[in-house]
C-alpha cells in the first residue's frame, strides 16, 4: 500500500450521492459504491478538504449545506486557522479548513489537498501497521497524531486518536457496524488495519 490510489464511499443511494458530491468538485478522486451494510453512529474517520483561505471554506460549506448536508460545526476561527464540519446525506463527515485566518482574494473553490483522517484506538499499533506496509511517517505527535508521505497519491493519510477526532468533529465517539469506506492501495492486495478499515487493490470504479 505504498500510497492511497483511490477512495470508495459505500452509500445507500449512488445517484443521490453523485448529485451531492458535485458540491465539492472531487471528480476522479472519489468513487461511490452501493451498499446496505449496517452502520450506526461515528464511522471512525473524516475526509478533510484543505483550502487556501476562509472564503473558500465558506464557499464549500455553503455549497454542501445547499446540497443537503447537515452542519456539525459552523465555520469559525481557531488557534490553527479557520474551518467547519458538515455531514453528507450518505453519512460521511467532511471537514473543510485552512491554516489562513484572513482572505487574500475572492473565493475560488479550489481544493488544495484531500486528507483521509482515520480515528484509531491505539496510535502505536496503527502507526506500526502502516509503516510495516510501506508507508513513511512525515509527522508524528506522540500517541495523538501521525501523518504519512503521500507521494503521487491524490489523498494524504493521517491518524488521530478516535475519541479526540470525534470531539474535533462535534460527534459522539461511539459507533458500530461498517465504516462504509474502502481504501484502494497502489501496491496492495486486500488488507484490514487494526481499526477495521479495509484496503483493497485499486481497481477501476465508478468515479464521481
Protein Blocks (a to p, Z undefined) as FASTA:
>chain_A
ZZafbdcdddfblmlmmmmmmmnopghjaccdddfbdcehjehiacddddfbfklmmmmm
mmmmmnopacfbdcdddfklpcdddddfkopacddddfbfbdfbdcehiafbdcdddddf
blmlmmmmmmmnopacfbdehjlbccddekjafbdcddddfklmmmmnopafbdehjehi
acddfkbccdddfkopacddddddddZZ
